[in-house]
């Protein structure tokens, strides 16, 4: 597959999996293991009145669905240095990407965002940036700024969609509809940005067919990257209250595995798979507890691909 790596570089990725792993793409691009280091920039969310308090989305915890272990009061550089040490020790990482993860990391004036991103890129062995945000939080001047970083560094915009269905977005209290995502995506692509779209599987009220329809939307867009998240029920969230009241049903592991394979089969072969599942923080996770067995889930996904004799793009070859 081919991907624009910035600065006019065309990259070729050969995967040893039946799908195109982002981690393999990074190793191919930089010649060493590259891992993301999560960074908390101290920004808020438009769905929480621009701050960090308020109800937010049903699934979002008070920490903004950020990574565990971030030293939120430390400087950007200090957070990255701490993360580098962990990633080098656990995964033998040689290079790093600064991942602005919790809350909405484009919700600030351009001059402030530029300072934050520059601080991250100035850290030794940081080879690029990933900026997570919402579709309703990328005005033209911010997109122009992100375009600058795409041209001068290795850059990904991570855009939360979660579902292509407006009824689901309304139920989640997302504060935007699919049209807002489509416009943000179009404007970002007009600046040639690499975009990773986030989708949550197992959302309340969604059927298997609903989730496949969202996958078909992503396939039609030929998105650069996708993160598939399993719906986690966390403490101190509206979703947690719904779970306690038995108002929602959650996916079983075998259902999730089959669903992931169904979705990846629909995605174009050039789409990079950034994530196939996730494990919520143990001290906050209410359900599903099987999600804590992350490697068991990933191995089951690979086994299902093998059982089917299938691969990414198999059901989308006619597109």
PyMOL commands that set and color helices and strands:
alter all, ss='L'
color gray80, all
select helices_A, chain A and resi 22-30+46-48+76-91+110-121+135-137+140-152+166-171+178-189+208-221+238-244+253-266+289-292+294-308+314-316
alter helices_A, ss='H'
color red, helices_A
select strands_A, chain A and resi 2-4+10-12+34-39+95-100+126-134+154-162+195-201+225-230+233-234+272-275+285-287
alter strands_A, ss='S'
color yellow, strands_A
deselect
rebuild
show_as cartoon
